[in-house]
């Protein structure tokens, strides 16, 4: 709508008629367009093609489970009426408290105002706040259910205490932590997703060019990845007398051993991040490069341990690998 007068009329109308909603029914019934609560670049929005096809209310982009439609689901339902960047921008513009109510996420019945007020009053670090959100995040149950479906195996572990909470214990590297967090949240991008968004020409694996490239195929099932894991296991056995009992589930969750401080779990994470990095650079991963990355990480941790007078813990963590720094 380009006519300035009618834009002003609709803006004024939206301010008079829209108020913050506090229940699912009212929120789902909220109109998306010219809604003063749904802003892009601080302005209400109106997408004519979406309106004409019948996308008018929030409920029109939500499925029966009160989850926002993926872009592919939207296209199947309405056709290609909006590009994926605009669509996800629209979802991002919907207020977070609306999304929490739609998903029935209420921070374990803690009032948001009280919750944020307590955060302001208390001298909390970002780590404290992160773990507060982790312990209140019911979406981890859904993530566990999705992984059970992908792995076709029950997950007999607590995602909060056994997986997410151990990410920071496993490694000091923020890059590795970020990668593992995104992997567990299923937000690393492989050709299956990129092809669905028309960002790449093929959804085939970057390495084998045979199977569809999903995160599980790339990191485990692909013959290139499988060969690398075998070589890594052999190296760990020969040079450190450490046995890596690898399974898909143990690799993805980095729980090769029960001790999150065990360097074997860190090595597993380094290997996965290296495979994904090689995929992004369109180069084939090789065990020589991987060993260099492992030894680099060990030397970084040794430097930090030396400065902090924690060499005893370092030697215990990297037992068996220390003597092989020159390999």
Helices and strands as residue ranges (DSSP letters): H 4-17, H 24-28, E 39-40, E 43-44, H 48-53, G 58-61, H 71-78, H 84-93, H 96-102, H 112-121, H 126-136, H 139-151, I 159-163, G 164-166, H 167-170, H 174-184, H 191-196, H 215-216, I 217-221, H 223-240, H 248-253, H 263-281, H 287-307, H 311-317, G 322-324
